[in-house]
């Protein structure tokens, strides 16, 4: 019985963390790369629609999500955002439930939609 309660507690913790991650979907309005100002090596992606269900730290009211350019995954998402903007396709992003670059949620993964 103790093992089951530990497993259930673990699952509740996992689901509660993911419950506070936001999502964003829309056209890419603009992309900003912070090189030496603010939070360096971060790309901010402005969506045409506001992110939904963002964590409490995401107080940004400009419809942006952020990605670190120091990881290969972050660079891949940045390239996907550029492709979405150039082609006019829709970009969808799931948040990581934490913020970088101040009050903007960090992207966990994304999809380029038709």
Phi and psi restraints in degrees (range 20) as a CNS / XPLOR table:
assign (resid 1 and name C) (resid 2 and name N)
       (resid 2 and name CA) (resid 2 and name C) 1.0 -65.6 20.0 2
assign (resid 2 and name N) (resid 2 and name CA)
       (resid 2 and name C) (resid 3 and name N) 1.0 -40.2 20.0 2
assign (resid 2 and name C) (resid 3 and name N)
       (resid 3 and name CA) (resid 3 and name C) 1.0 -61.9 20.0 2
assign (resid 3 and name N) (resid 3 and name CA)
       (resid 3 and name C) (resid 4 and name N) 1.0 -40.6 20.0 2
assign (resid 3 and name C) (resid 4 and name N)
       (resid 4 and name CA) (resid 4 and name C) 1.0 -64.6 20.0 2
assign (resid 4 and name N) (resid 4 and name CA)
       (resid 4 and name C) (resid 5 and name N) 1.0 -41.5 20.0 2
assign (resid 4 and name C) (resid 5 and name N)
       (resid 5 and name CA) (resid 5 and name C) 1.0 -67.4 20.0 2
assign (resid 5 and name N) (resid 5 and name CA)
       (resid 5 and name C) (resid 6 and name N) 1.0 -34.4 20.0 2
assign (resid 5 and name C) (resid 6 and name N)
       (resid 6 and name CA) (resid 6 and name C) 1.0 -67.4 20.0 2
assign (resid 6 and name N) (resid 6 and name CA)
       (resid 6 and name C) (resid 7 and name N) 1.0 -40.4 20.0 2
assign (resid 6 and name C) (resid 7 and name N)
       (resid 7 and name CA) (resid 7 and name C) 1.0 -65.4 20.0 2
assign (resid 7 and name N) (resid 7 and name CA)
       (resid 7 and name C) (resid 8 and name N) 1.0 -44.0 20.0 2
assign (resid 7 and name C) (resid 8 and name N)
       (resid 8 and name CA) (resid 8 and name C) 1.0 -63.2 20.0 2
assign (resid 8 and name N) (resid 8 and name CA)
       (resid 8 and name C) (resid 9 and name N) 1.0 -41.1 20.0 2
assign (resid 8 and name C) (resid 9 and name N)
       (resid 9 and name CA) (resid 9 and name C) 1.0 -61.8 20.0 2
assign (resid 9 and name N) (resid 9 and name CA)
       (resid 9 and name C) (resid 10 and name N) 1.0 -41.2 20.0 2
assign (resid 9 and name C) (resid 10 and name N)
       (resid 10 and name CA) (resid 10 and name C) 1.0 -62.7 20.0 2
assign (resid 10 and name N) (resid 10 and name CA)
       (resid 10 and name C) (resid 11 and name N) 1.0 -45.7 20.0 2
assign (resid 10 and name C) (resid 11 and name N)
       (resid 11 and name CA) (resid 11 and name C) 1.0 -64.6 20.0 2
assign (resid 11 and name N) (resid 11 and name CA)
       (resid 11 and name C) (resid 12 and name N) 1.0 -38.4 20.0 2
assign (resid 11 and name C) (resid 12 and name N)
       (resid 12 and name CA) (resid 12 and name C) 1.0 -62.9 20.0 2
assign (resid 12 and name N) (resid 12 and name CA)
       (resid 12 and name C) (resid 13 and name N) 1.0 -41.5 20.0 2
assign (resid 12 and name C) (resid 13 and name N)
       (resid 13 and name CA) (resid 13 and name C) 1.0 -62.5 20.0 2
assign (resid 13 and name N) (resid 13 and name CA)
       (resid 13 and name C) (resid 14 and name N) 1.0 -44.4 20.0 2
assign (resid 13 and name C) (resid 14 and name N)
       (resid 14 and name CA) (resid 14 and name C) 1.0 -62.7 20.0 2
assign (resid 14 and name N) (resid 14 and name CA)
       (resid 14 and name C) (resid 15 and name N) 1.0 -47.8 20.0 2
assign (resid 14 and name C) (resid 15 and name N)
       (resid 15 and name CA) (resid 15 and name C) 1.0 -68.3 20.0 2
assign (resid 15 and name N) (resid 15 and name CA)
       (resid 15 and name C) (resid 16 and name N) 1.0 -31.6 20.0 2
assign (resid 15 and name C) (resid 16 and name N)
       (resid 16 and name CA) (resid 16 and name C) 1.0 -71.7 20.0 2
assign (resid 16 and name N) (resid 16 and name CA)
       (resid 16 and name C) (resid 17 and name N) 1.0 -31.7 20.0 2
assign (resid 16 and name C) (resid 17 and name N)
       (resid 17 and name CA) (resid 17 and name C) 1.0 -68.3 20.0 2
assign (resid 17 and name N) (resid 17 and name CA)
       (resid 17 and name C) (resid 18 and name N) 1.0 -45.2 20.0 2
assign (resid 17 and name C) (resid 18 and name N)
       (resid 18 and name CA) (resid 18 and name C) 1.0 -72.0 20.0 2
assign (resid 18 and name N) (resid 18 and name CA)
       (resid 18 and name C) (resid 19 and name N) 1.0 -19.5 20.0 2
assign (resid 18 and name C) (resid 19 and name N)
       (resid 19 and name CA) (resid 19 and name C) 1.0 -69.5 20.0 2
assign (resid 19 and name N) (resid 19 and name CA)
       (resid 19 and name C) (resid 20 and name N) 1.0 -19.4 20.0 2
assign (resid 19 and name C) (resid 20 and name N)
       (resid 20 and name CA) (resid 20 and name C) 1.0 -103.1 20.0 2
assign (resid 20 and name N) (resid 20 and name CA)
       (resid 20 and name C) (resid 21 and name N) 1.0 19.2 20.0 2
assign (resid 20 and name C) (resid 21 and name N)
       (resid 21 and name CA) (resid 21 and name C) 1.0 -99.8 20.0 2
assign (resid 21 and name N) (resid 21 and name CA)
       (resid 21 and name C) (resid 22 and name N) 1.0 138.1 20.0 2
assign (resid 21 and name C) (resid 22 and name N)
       (resid 22 and name CA) (resid 22 and name C) 1.0 -91.3 20.0 2
assign (resid 22 and name N) (resid 22 and name CA)
       (resid 22 and name C) (resid 23 and name N) 1.0 173.5 20.0 2
assign (resid 22 and name C) (resid 23 and name N)
       (resid 23 and name CA) (resid 23 and name C) 1.0 -135.7 20.0 2
assign (resid 23 and name N) (resid 23 and name CA)
       (resid 23 and name C) (resid 24 and name N) 1.0 153.8 20.0 2
assign (resid 23 and name C) (resid 24 and name N)
       (resid 24 and name CA) (resid 24 and name C) 1.0 -139.4 20.0 2
assign (resid 24 and name N) (resid 24 and name CA)
       (resid 24 and name C) (resid 25 and name N) 1.0 143.0 20.0 2
assign (resid 24 and name C) (resid 25 and name N)
       (resid 25 and name CA) (resid 25 and name C) 1.0 -146.0 20.0 2
assign (resid 25 and name N) (resid 25 and name CA)
       (resid 25 and name C) (resid 26 and name N) 1.0 135.4 20.0 2
assign (resid 25 and name C) (resid 26 and name N)
       (resid 26 and name CA) (resid 26 and name C) 1.0 159.4 20.0 2
assign (resid 26 and name N) (resid 26 and name CA)
       (resid 26 and name C) (resid 27 and name N) 1.0 -174.3 20.0 2
assign (resid 26 and name C) (resid 27 and name N)
       (resid 27 and name CA) (resid 27 and name C) 1.0 -74.7 20.0 2
assign (resid 27 and name N) (resid 27 and name CA)
       (resid 27 and name C) (resid 28 and name N) 1.0 152.3 20.0 2
assign (resid 27 and name C) (resid 28 and name N)
       (resid 28 and name CA) (resid 28 and name C) 1.0 -87.2 20.0 2
assign (resid 28 and name N) (resid 28 and name CA)
       (resid 28 and name C) (resid 29 and name N) 1.0 113.6 20.0 2
assign (resid 28 and name C) (resid 29 and name N)
       (resid 29 and name CA) (resid 29 and name C) 1.0 -76.4 20.0 2
assign (resid 29 and name N) (resid 29 and name CA)
       (resid 29 and name C) (resid 30 and name N) 1.0 -45.1 20.0 2
assign (resid 29 and name C) (resid 30 and name N)
       (resid 30 and name CA) (resid 30 and name C) 1.0 -161.5 20.0 2
assign (resid 30 and name N) (resid 30 and name CA)
       (resid 30 and name C) (resid 31 and name N) 1.0 162.9 20.0 2
assign (resid 30 and name C) (resid 31 and name N)
       (resid 31 and name CA) (resid 31 and name C) 1.0 -130.4 20.0 2
assign (resid 31 and name N) (resid 31 and name CA)
       (resid 31 and name C) (resid 32 and name N) 1.0 131.8 20.0 2
assign (resid 31 and name C) (resid 32 and name N)
       (resid 32 and name CA) (resid 32 and name C) 1.0 -119.8 20.0 2
assign (resid 32 and name N) (resid 32 and name CA)
       (resid 32 and name C) (resid 33 and name N) 1.0 135.0 20.0 2
assign (resid 32 and name C) (resid 33 and name N)
       (resid 33 and name CA) (resid 33 and name C) 1.0 -113.8 20.0 2
assign (resid 33 and name N) (resid 33 and name CA)
       (resid 33 and name C) (resid 34 and name N) 1.0 121.1 20.0 2
assign (resid 33 and name C) (resid 34 and name N)
       (resid 34 and name CA) (resid 34 and name C) 1.0 -86.7 20.0 2
assign (resid 34 and name N) (resid 34 and name CA)
       (resid 34 and name C) (resid 35 and name N) 1.0 113.7 20.0 2
assign (resid 34 and name C) (resid 35 and name N)
       (resid 35 and name CA) (resid 35 and name C) 1.0 -94.6 20.0 2
assign (resid 35 and name N) (resid 35 and name CA)
       (resid 35 and name C) (resid 36 and name N) 1.0 -56.4 20.0 2
assign (resid 35 and name C) (resid 36 and name N)
       (resid 36 and name CA) (resid 36 and name C) 1.0 -125.6 20.0 2
assign (resid 36 and name N) (resid 36 and name CA)
       (resid 36 and name C) (resid 37 and name N) 1.0 -3.9 20.0 2
assign (resid 36 and name C) (resid 37 and name N)
       (resid 37 and name CA) (resid 37 and name C) 1.0 -111.5 20.0 2
assign (resid 37 and name N) (resid 37 and name CA)
       (resid 37 and name C) (resid 38 and name N) 1.0 156.7 20.0 2
assign (resid 37 and name C) (resid 38 and name N)
       (resid 38 and name CA) (resid 38 and name C) 1.0 59.7 20.0 2
assign (resid 38 and name N) (resid 38 and name CA)
       (resid 38 and name C) (resid 39 and name N) 1.0 -119.0 20.0 2
assign (resid 38 and name C) (resid 39 and name N)
       (resid 39 and name CA) (resid 39 and name C) 1.0 -104.6 20.0 2
assign (resid 39 and name N) (resid 39 and name CA)
       (resid 39 and name C) (resid 40 and name N) 1.0 103.9 20.0 2
assign (resid 39 and name C) (resid 40 and name N)
       (resid 40 and name CA) (resid 40 and name C) 1.0 -66.7 20.0 2
assign (resid 40 and name N) (resid 40 and name CA)
       (resid 40 and name C) (resid 41 and name N) 1.0 155.0 20.0 2
assign (resid 40 and name C) (resid 41 and name N)
       (resid 41 and name CA) (resid 41 and name C) 1.0 63.1 20.0 2
assign (resid 41 and name N) (resid 41 and name CA)
       (resid 41 and name C) (resid 42 and name N) 1.0 36.5 20.0 2
assign (resid 41 and name C) (resid 42 and name N)
       (resid 42 and name CA) (resid 42 and name C) 1.0 -126.9 20.0 2
assign (resid 42 and name N) (resid 42 and name CA)
       (resid 42 and name C) (resid 43 and name N) 1.0 136.2 20.0 2
assign (resid 42 and name C) (resid 43 and name N)
       (resid 43 and name CA) (resid 43 and name C) 1.0 -105.5 20.0 2
assign (resid 43 and name N) (resid 43 and name CA)
       (resid 43 and name C) (resid 44 and name N) 1.0 132.3 20.0 2
assign (resid 43 and name C) (resid 44 and name N)
       (resid 44 and name CA) (resid 44 and name C) 1.0 -104.8 20.0 2
assign (resid 44 and name N) (resid 44 and name CA)
       (resid 44 and name C) (resid 45 and name N) 1.0 128.3 20.0 2
assign (resid 44 and name C) (resid 45 and name N)
       (resid 45 and name CA) (resid 45 and name C) 1.0 -112.3 20.0 2
assign (resid 45 and name N) (resid 45 and name CA)
       (resid 45 and name C) (resid 46 and name N) 1.0 121.4 20.0 2
assign (resid 45 and name C) (resid 46 and name N)
       (resid 46 and name CA) (resid 46 and name C) 1.0 -94.4 20.0 2
assign (resid 46 and name N) (resid 46 and name CA)
       (resid 46 and name C) (resid 47 and name N) 1.0 119.4 20.0 2
assign (resid 46 and name C) (resid 47 and name N)
       (resid 47 and name CA) (resid 47 and name C) 1.0 -92.2 20.0 2
assign (resid 47 and name N) (resid 47 and name CA)
       (resid 47 and name C) (resid 48 and name N) 1.0 154.2 20.0 2
assign (resid 47 and name C) (resid 48 and name N)
       (resid 48 and name CA) (resid 48 and name C) 1.0 -71.0 20.0 2
assign (resid 48 and name N) (resid 48 and name CA)
       (resid 48 and name C) (resid 49 and name N) 1.0 -19.9 20.0 2
assign (resid 48 and name C) (resid 49 and name N)
       (resid 49 and name CA) (resid 49 and name C) 1.0 -117.9 20.0 2
assign (resid 49 and name N) (resid 49 and name CA)
       (resid 49 and name C) (resid 50 and name N) 1.0 151.6 20.0 2
assign (resid 49 and name C) (resid 50 and name N)
       (resid 50 and name CA) (resid 50 and name C) 1.0 -71.5 20.0 2
assign (resid 50 and name N) (resid 50 and name CA)
       (resid 50 and name C) (resid 51 and name N) 1.0 141.2 20.0 2
assign (resid 50 and name C) (resid 51 and name N)
       (resid 51 and name CA) (resid 51 and name C) 1.0 -59.9 20.0 2
assign (resid 51 and name N) (resid 51 and name CA)
       (resid 51 and name C) (resid 52 and name N) 1.0 150.4 20.0 2
assign (resid 51 and name C) (resid 52 and name N)
       (resid 52 and name CA) (resid 52 and name C) 1.0 -114.0 20.0 2
assign (resid 52 and name N) (resid 52 and name CA)
       (resid 52 and name C) (resid 53 and name N) 1.0 148.3 20.0 2
assign (resid 52 and name C) (resid 53 and name N)
       (resid 53 and name CA) (resid 53 and name C) 1.0 57.2 20.0 2
assign (resid 53 and name N) (resid 53 and name CA)
       (resid 53 and name C) (resid 54 and name N) 1.0 39.3 20.0 2
assign (resid 53 and name C) (resid 54 and name N)
       (resid 54 and name CA) (resid 54 and name C) 1.0 -73.2 20.0 2
assign (resid 54 and name N) (resid 54 and name CA)
       (resid 54 and name C) (resid 55 and name N) 1.0 156.4 20.0 2
assign (resid 54 and name C) (resid 55 and name N)
       (resid 55 and name CA) (resid 55 and name C) 1.0 -69.2 20.0 2
assign (resid 55 and name N) (resid 55 and name CA)
       (resid 55 and name C) (resid 56 and name N) 1.0 166.7 20.0 2
assign (resid 55 and name C) (resid 56 and name N)
       (resid 56 and name CA) (resid 56 and name C) 1.0 -59.9 20.0 2
assign (resid 56 and name N) (resid 56 and name CA)
       (resid 56 and name C) (resid 57 and name N) 1.0 -30.4 20.0 2
assign (resid 56 and name C) (resid 57 and name N)
       (resid 57 and name CA) (resid 57 and name C) 1.0 -70.3 20.0 2
assign (resid 57 and name N) (resid 57 and name CA)
       (resid 57 and name C) (resid 58 and name N) 1.0 -19.4 20.0 2
assign (resid 57 and name C) (resid 58 and name N)
       (resid 58 and name CA) (resid 58 and name C) 1.0 -85.1 20.0 2
assign (resid 58 and name N) (resid 58 and name CA)
       (resid 58 and name C) (resid 59 and name N) 1.0 80.5 20.0 2
assign (resid 58 and name C) (resid 59 and name N)
       (resid 59 and name CA) (resid 59 and name C) 1.0 -94.7 20.0 2
assign (resid 59 and name N) (resid 59 and name CA)
       (resid 59 and name C) (resid 60 and name N) 1.0 2.7 20.0 2
assign (resid 59 and name C) (resid 60 and name N)
       (resid 60 and name CA) (resid 60 and name C) 1.0 -61.8 20.0 2
assign (resid 60 and name N) (resid 60 and name CA)
       (resid 60 and name C) (resid 61 and name N) 1.0 133.1 20.0 2
assign (resid 60 and name C) (resid 61 and name N)
       (resid 61 and name CA) (resid 61 and name C) 1.0 -109.5 20.0 2
assign (resid 61 and name N) (resid 61 and name CA)
       (resid 61 and name C) (resid 62 and name N) 1.0 18.2 20.0 2
assign (resid 61 and name C) (resid 62 and name N)
       (resid 62 and name CA) (resid 62 and name C) 1.0 -104.3 20.0 2
assign (resid 62 and name N) (resid 62 and name CA)
       (resid 62 and name C) (resid 63 and name N) 1.0 7.3 20.0 2
assign (resid 62 and name C) (resid 63 and name N)
       (resid 63 and name CA) (resid 63 and name C) 1.0 72.6 20.0 2
assign (resid 63 and name N) (resid 63 and name CA)
       (resid 63 and name C) (resid 64 and name N) 1.0 33.7 20.0 2
assign (resid 63 and name C) (resid 64 and name N)
       (resid 64 and name CA) (resid 64 and name C) 1.0 -110.1 20.0 2
assign (resid 64 and name N) (resid 64 and name CA)
       (resid 64 and name C) (resid 65 and name N) 1.0 154.6 20.0 2
assign (resid 64 and name C) (resid 65 and name N)
       (resid 65 and name CA) (resid 65 and name C) 1.0 -131.4 20.0 2
assign (resid 65 and name N) (resid 65 and name CA)
       (resid 65 and name C) (resid 66 and name N) 1.0 157.5 20.0 2
assign (resid 65 and name C) (resid 66 and name N)
       (resid 66 and name CA) (resid 66 and name C) 1.0 -121.7 20.0 2
assign (resid 66 and name N) (resid 66 and name CA)
       (resid 66 and name C) (resid 67 and name N) 1.0 154.0 20.0 2
assign (resid 66 and name C) (resid 67 and name N)
       (resid 67 and name CA) (resid 67 and name C) 1.0 -141.3 20.0 2
assign (resid 67 and name N) (resid 67 and name CA)
       (resid 67 and name C) (resid 68 and name N) 1.0 138.6 20.0 2
assign (resid 67 and name C) (resid 68 and name N)
       (resid 68 and name CA) (resid 68 and name C) 1.0 -78.3 20.0 2
assign (resid 68 and name N) (resid 68 and name CA)
       (resid 68 and name C) (resid 69 and name N) 1.0 133.9 20.0 2
assign (resid 68 and name C) (resid 69 and name N)
       (resid 69 and name CA) (resid 69 and name C) 1.0 -91.7 20.0 2
assign (resid 69 and name N) (resid 69 and name CA)
       (resid 69 and name C) (resid 70 and name N) 1.0 10.5 20.0 2
assign (resid 69 and name C) (resid 70 and name N)
       (resid 70 and name CA) (resid 70 and name C) 1.0 -90.7 20.0 2
assign (resid 70 and name N) (resid 70 and name CA)
       (resid 70 and name C) (resid 71 and name N) 1.0 -8.7 20.0 2
assign (resid 70 and name C) (resid 71 and name N)
       (resid 71 and name CA) (resid 71 and name C) 1.0 -112.2 20.0 2
assign (resid 71 and name N) (resid 71 and name CA)
       (resid 71 and name C) (resid 72 and name N) 1.0 156.5 20.0 2
assign (resid 71 and name C) (resid 72 and name N)
       (resid 72 and name CA) (resid 72 and name C) 1.0 -64.8 20.0 2
assign (resid 72 and name N) (resid 72 and name CA)
       (resid 72 and name C) (resid 73 and name N) 1.0 -37.9 20.0 2
assign (resid 72 and name C) (resid 73 and name N)
       (resid 73 and name CA) (resid 73 and name C) 1.0 -64.9 20.0 2
assign (resid 73 and name N) (resid 73 and name CA)
       (resid 73 and name C) (resid 74 and name N) 1.0 -39.9 20.0 2
assign (resid 73 and name C) (resid 74 and name N)
       (resid 74 and name CA) (resid 74 and name C) 1.0 -63.6 20.0 2
assign (resid 74 and name N) (resid 74 and name CA)
       (resid 74 and name C) (resid 75 and name N) 1.0 -41.0 20.0 2
assign (resid 74 and name C) (resid 75 and name N)
       (resid 75 and name CA) (resid 75 and name C) 1.0 -65.6 20.0 2
assign (resid 75 and name N) (resid 75 and name CA)
       (resid 75 and name C) (resid 76 and name N) 1.0 -37.0 20.0 2
assign (resid 75 and name C) (resid 76 and name N)
       (resid 76 and name CA) (resid 76 and name C) 1.0 -66.3 20.0 2
assign (resid 76 and name N) (resid 76 and name CA)
       (resid 76 and name C) (resid 77 and name N) 1.0 -41.5 20.0 2
assign (resid 76 and name C) (resid 77 and name N)
       (resid 77 and name CA) (resid 77 and name C) 1.0 -65.3 20.0 2
assign (resid 77 and name N) (resid 77 and name CA)
       (resid 77 and name C) (resid 78 and name N) 1.0 -40.0 20.0 2
assign (resid 77 and name C) (resid 78 and name N)
       (resid 78 and name CA) (resid 78 and name C) 1.0 -58.7 20.0 2
assign (resid 78 and name N) (resid 78 and name CA)
       (resid 78 and name C) (resid 79 and name N) 1.0 -45.0 20.0 2
assign (resid 78 and name C) (resid 79 and name N)
       (resid 79 and name CA) (resid 79 and name C) 1.0 -63.2 20.0 2
assign (resid 79 and name N) (resid 79 and name CA)
       (resid 79 and name C) (resid 80 and name N) 1.0 -39.0 20.0 2
assign (resid 79 and name C) (resid 80 and name N)
       (resid 80 and name CA) (resid 80 and name C) 1.0 -66.2 20.0 2
assign (resid 80 and name N) (resid 80 and name CA)
       (resid 80 and name C) (resid 81 and name N) 1.0 -38.3 20.0 2
assign (resid 80 and name C) (resid 81 and name N)
       (resid 81 and name CA) (resid 81 and name C) 1.0 -64.7 20.0 2
assign (resid 81 and name N) (resid 81 and name CA)
       (resid 81 and name C) (resid 82 and name N) 1.0 -40.6 20.0 2
assign (resid 81 and name C) (resid 82 and name N)
       (resid 82 and name CA) (resid 82 and name C) 1.0 -62.4 20.0 2
assign (resid 82 and name N) (resid 82 and name CA)
       (resid 82 and name C) (resid 83 and name N) 1.0 -42.1 20.0 2
assign (resid 82 and name C) (resid 83 and name N)
       (resid 83 and name CA) (resid 83 and name C) 1.0 -64.3 20.0 2
assign (resid 83 and name N) (resid 83 and name CA)
       (resid 83 and name C) (resid 84 and name N) 1.0 -40.2 20.0 2
assign (resid 83 and name C) (resid 84 and name N)
       (resid 84 and name CA) (resid 84 and name C) 1.0 -62.7 20.0 2
assign (resid 84 and name N) (resid 84 and name CA)
       (resid 84 and name C) (resid 85 and name N) 1.0 -43.9 20.0 2
assign (resid 84 and name C) (resid 85 and name N)
       (resid 85 and name CA) (resid 85 and name C) 1.0 -66.9 20.0 2
assign (resid 85 and name N) (resid 85 and name CA)
       (resid 85 and name C) (resid 86 and name N) 1.0 -43.0 20.0 2
assign (resid 85 and name C) (resid 86 and name N)
       (resid 86 and name CA) (resid 86 and name C) 1.0 -65.9 20.0 2
assign (resid 86 and name N) (resid 86 and name CA)
       (resid 86 and name C) (resid 87 and name N) 1.0 -35.9 20.0 2
assign (resid 86 and name C) (resid 87 and name N)
       (resid 87 and name CA) (resid 87 and name C) 1.0 -93.3 20.0 2
assign (resid 87 and name N) (resid 87 and name CA)
       (resid 87 and name C) (resid 88 and name N) 1.0 -13.3 20.0 2
assign (resid 87 and name C) (resid 88 and name N)
       (resid 88 and name CA) (resid 88 and name C) 1.0 78.3 20.0 2
assign (resid 88 and name N) (resid 88 and name CA)
       (resid 88 and name C) (resid 89 and name N) 1.0 12.0 20.0 2
assign (resid 88 and name C) (resid 89 and name N)
       (resid 89 and name CA) (resid 89 and name C) 1.0 -81.0 20.0 2
assign (resid 89 and name N) (resid 89 and name CA)
       (resid 89 and name C) (resid 90 and name N) 1.0 165.8 20.0 2
assign (resid 89 and name C) (resid 90 and name N)
       (resid 90 and name CA) (resid 90 and name C) 1.0 -84.5 20.0 2
assign (resid 90 and name N) (resid 90 and name CA)
       (resid 90 and name C) (resid 91 and name N) 1.0 137.8 20.0 2
assign (resid 90 and name C) (resid 91 and name N)
       (resid 91 and name CA) (resid 91 and name C) 1.0 -111.9 20.0 2
assign (resid 91 and name N) (resid 91 and name CA)
       (resid 91 and name C) (resid 92 and name N) 1.0 134.1 20.0 2
assign (resid 91 and name C) (resid 92 and name N)
       (resid 92 and name CA) (resid 92 and name C) 1.0 -118.0 20.0 2
assign (resid 92 and name N) (resid 92 and name CA)
       (resid 92 and name C) (resid 93 and name N) 1.0 136.8 20.0 2
assign (resid 92 and name C) (resid 93 and name N)
       (resid 93 and name CA) (resid 93 and name C) 1.0 -137.1 20.0 2
assign (resid 93 and name N) (resid 93 and name CA)
       (resid 93 and name C) (resid 94 and name N) 1.0 140.1 20.0 2
assign (resid 93 and name C) (resid 94 and name N)
       (resid 94 and name CA) (resid 94 and name C) 1.0 -104.2 20.0 2
assign (resid 94 and name N) (resid 94 and name CA)
       (resid 94 and name C) (resid 95 and name N) 1.0 133.8 20.0 2
assign (resid 94 and name C) (resid 95 and name N)
       (resid 95 and name CA) (resid 95 and name C) 1.0 -79.8 20.0 2
assign (resid 95 and name N) (resid 95 and name CA)
       (resid 95 and name C) (resid 96 and name N) 1.0 161.1 20.0 2
assign (resid 95 and name C) (resid 96 and name N)
       (resid 96 and name CA) (resid 96 and name C) 1.0 -92.4 20.0 2
assign (resid 96 and name N) (resid 96 and name CA)
       (resid 96 and name C) (resid 97 and name N) 1.0 -5.1 20.0 2
assign (resid 96 and name C) (resid 97 and name N)
       (resid 97 and name CA) (resid 97 and name C) 1.0 82.6 20.0 2
assign (resid 97 and name N) (resid 97 and name CA)
       (resid 97 and name C) (resid 98 and name N) 1.0 10.5 20.0 2
assign (resid 97 and name C) (resid 98 and name N)
       (resid 98 and name CA) (resid 98 and name C) 1.0 -139.4 20.0 2
assign (resid 98 and name N) (resid 98 and name CA)
       (resid 98 and name C) (resid 99 and name N) 1.0 161.8 20.0 2
assign (resid 98 and name C) (resid 99 and name N)
       (resid 99 and name CA) (resid 99 and name C) 1.0 -112.9 20.0 2
assign (resid 99 and name N) (resid 99 and name CA)
       (resid 99 and name C) (resid 100 and name N) 1.0 145.4 20.0 2
assign (resid 99 and name C) (resid 100 and name N)
       (resid 100 and name CA) (resid 100 and name C) 1.0 -131.5 20.0 2
assign (resid 100 and name N) (resid 100 and name CA)
       (resid 100 and name C) (resid 101 and name N) 1.0 160.9 20.0 2
assign (resid 100 and name C) (resid 101 and name N)
       (resid 101 and name CA) (resid 101 and name C) 1.0 64.8 20.0 2
assign (resid 101 and name N) (resid 101 and name CA)
       (resid 101 and name C) (resid 102 and name N) 1.0 32.1 20.0 2
assign (resid 101 and name C) (resid 102 and name N)
       (resid 102 and name CA) (resid 102 and name C) 1.0 98.3 20.0 2
assign (resid 102 and name N) (resid 102 and name CA)
       (resid 102 and name C) (resid 103 and name N) 1.0 -114.1 20.0 2
assign (resid 102 and name C) (resid 103 and name N)
       (resid 103 and name CA) (resid 103 and name C) 1.0 -109.5 20.0 2
assign (resid 103 and name N) (resid 103 and name CA)
       (resid 103 and name C) (resid 104 and name N) 1.0 31.9 20.0 2
assign (resid 103 and name C) (resid 104 and name N)
       (resid 104 and name CA) (resid 104 and name C) 1.0 -118.2 20.0 2
assign (resid 104 and name N) (resid 104 and name CA)
       (resid 104 and name C) (resid 105 and name N) 1.0 130.9 20.0 2
assign (resid 104 and name C) (resid 105 and name N)
       (resid 105 and name CA) (resid 105 and name C) 1.0 -69.0 20.0 2
assign (resid 105 and name N) (resid 105 and name CA)
       (resid 105 and name C) (resid 106 and name N) 1.0 141.4 20.0 2
assign (resid 105 and name C) (resid 106 and name N)
       (resid 106 and name CA) (resid 106 and name C) 1.0 -81.3 20.0 2
assign (resid 106 and name N) (resid 106 and name CA)
       (resid 106 and name C) (resid 107 and name N) 1.0 141.3 20.0 2
assign (resid 106 and name C) (resid 107 and name N)
       (resid 107 and name CA) (resid 107 and name C) 1.0 -77.1 20.0 2
assign (resid 107 and name N) (resid 107 and name CA)
       (resid 107 and name C) (resid 108 and name N) 1.0 134.7 20.0 2
assign (resid 107 and name C) (resid 108 and name N)
       (resid 108 and name CA) (resid 108 and name C) 1.0 -93.6 20.0 2
assign (resid 108 and name N) (resid 108 and name CA)
       (resid 108 and name C) (resid 109 and name N) 1.0 -47.5 20.0 2
assign (resid 108 and name C) (resid 109 and name N)
       (resid 109 and name CA) (resid 109 and name C) 1.0 -158.5 20.0 2
assign (resid 109 and name N) (resid 109 and name CA)
       (resid 109 and name C) (resid 110 and name N) 1.0 165.6 20.0 2
assign (resid 109 and name C) (resid 110 and name N)
       (resid 110 and name CA) (resid 110 and name C) 1.0 -147.4 20.0 2
assign (resid 110 and name N) (resid 110 and name CA)
       (resid 110 and name C) (resid 111 and name N) 1.0 168.8 20.0 2
assign (resid 110 and name C) (resid 111 and name N)
       (resid 111 and name CA) (resid 111 and name C) 1.0 -137.3 20.0 2
assign (resid 111 and name N) (resid 111 and name CA)
       (resid 111 and name C) (resid 112 and name N) 1.0 139.6 20.0 2
assign (resid 111 and name C) (resid 112 and name N)
       (resid 112 and name CA) (resid 112 and name C) 1.0 -95.5 20.0 2
assign (resid 112 and name N) (resid 112 and name CA)
       (resid 112 and name C) (resid 113 and name N) 1.0 120.4 20.0 2
assign (resid 112 and name C) (resid 113 and name N)
       (resid 113 and name CA) (resid 113 and name C) 1.0 -107.9 20.0 2
assign (resid 113 and name N) (resid 113 and name CA)
       (resid 113 and name C) (resid 114 and name N) 1.0 157.4 20.0 2
